[in-house]
C-alpha cells in the first residue's frame, strides 16, 4: 500500500487543515472517495464512491486532488499503481 509522508495521522491532518466547509449547507456528513496513487506517488483518477451532498462531494474531490505525493505502493519490490479509498468528514462547528 502507498504511504502518506508522515503516516495516516498526517494525511487526516492535511485534509482537515485544507477542507473548506461549504457555507451554504447546514448539515454534516461523510464523503467516501477513491483515487489512484501512481507508481511515482501522484494522486490521479479521484472519484466519489459514496456522496453526501453535491457541494460536499466537490470539496472532497478538490482537497484530495491537492494532496502531496505519496510514497508509492510496491509489489515484489517494484512501485505499482494502487487504488486508495478514503472517507472525508464534514462536521459543523459552532457559529
C-alpha positions as CSV (number, residue, x, y, z in Angstrom):
1,X,0.0,0.0,0.0
2,X,1.1,3.6,-0.6
3,X,2.1,5.7,2.4
4,X,1.4,9.4,3.0
5,X,4.6,11.2,4.2
6,X,4.3,11.2,8.0
7,X,1.7,8.5,8.1
8,X,-2.1,8.3,8.3
9,X,-2.4,10.9,11.1
10,X,-0.6,13.5,8.9
11,X,-2.9,12.6,6.0
12,X,-6.0,13.3,8.1
13,X,-4.4,16.5,9.5
14,X,-3.7,17.7,5.9
15,X,-7.3,17.0,4.9
16,X,-8.7,18.7,8.0
17,X,-6.4,21.8,7.6
18,X,-7.3,22.2,3.9
19,X,-11.0,21.4,3.7
20,X,-13.4,24.3,3.3
21,X,-16.8,23.7,4.7
22,X,-19.5,24.8,2.2
23,X,-21.2,27.8,3.8
24,X,-24.5,27.1,2.0
25,X,-25.1,23.8,3.8
26,X,-26.1,23.3,7.4
27,X,-25.6,19.6,7.7
28,X,-22.8,17.1,8.5
29,X,-21.7,14.1,6.6
30,X,-19.0,11.9,5.1
31,X,-18.0,11.5,1.5
32,X,-16.0,8.4,0.5
33,X,-13.6,9.0,-2.3
34,X,-11.3,6.7,-4.2
35,X,-8.2,7.5,-6.2
36,X,-5.1,6.0,-7.7
37,X,-1.7,6.6,-6.2
38,X,0.6,6.1,-9.2
39,X,4.0,4.4,-9.2
40,X,5.5,7.8,-8.9
41,X,3.3,8.8,-5.9
42,X,0.9,11.2,-7.7
43,X,-2.8,11.2,-6.9
44,X,-5.0,10.7,-10.0
45,X,-8.4,9.5,-11.0
46,X,-10.2,10.9,-8.0
47,X,-13.9,9.9,-7.8
48,X,-16.7,9.9,-5.3
49,X,-17.7,6.4,-4.2
50,X,-20.4,7.4,-1.7
51,X,-21.5,11.0,-1.7
52,X,-23.5,13.1,0.8
53,X,-24.3,16.4,-1.0
54,X,-23.0,17.7,-4.3
55,X,-21.1,20.6,-2.6
56,X,-19.5,18.1,-0.1
57,X,-18.6,15.8,-2.9
58,X,-17.0,18.6,-5.0
59,X,-15.0,19.8,-2.0
60,X,-13.8,16.3,-1.0
61,X,-12.5,15.8,-4.6
62,X,-10.9,19.2,-4.6
63,X,-9.0,18.5,-1.4
64,X,-7.9,15.1,-2.4
65,X,-6.5,16.4,-5.7
66,X,-4.3,18.8,-3.7
67,X,-2.6,16.0,-1.7
68,X,1.2,16.0,-1.9
69,X,2.9,12.9,-3.4
70,X,2.6,9.7,-1.5
71,X,5.4,7.1,-1.1
72,X,4.2,4.6,-3.8
73,X,3.0,1.2,-3.1
74,X,5.2,-1.7,-4.1
75,X,4.7,-5.2,-5.3
76,X,7.6,-7.6,-5.5
77,X,9.9,-4.6,-4.7
78,X,8.7,-2.5,-7.7
79,X,6.5,0.6,-7.5
80,X,2.9,0.0,-8.7
81,X,-0.3,2.0,-9.2
82,X,-2.7,1.4,-6.2
83,X,-6.4,2.3,-5.7
84,X,-6.8,4.1,-2.3
85,X,-10.2,4.7,-0.6
86,X,-10.6,7.4,2.0
87,X,-13.5,8.9,3.9
88,X,-13.7,12.7,4.1
89,X,-15.8,14.0,7.0
90,X,-17.7,17.3,7.2
91,X,-18.6,18.5,10.7
92,X,-20.4,21.6,11.6
93,X,-18.5,23.8,14.0
94,X,-20.2,26.3,16.5
95,X,-21.1,29.6,14.9
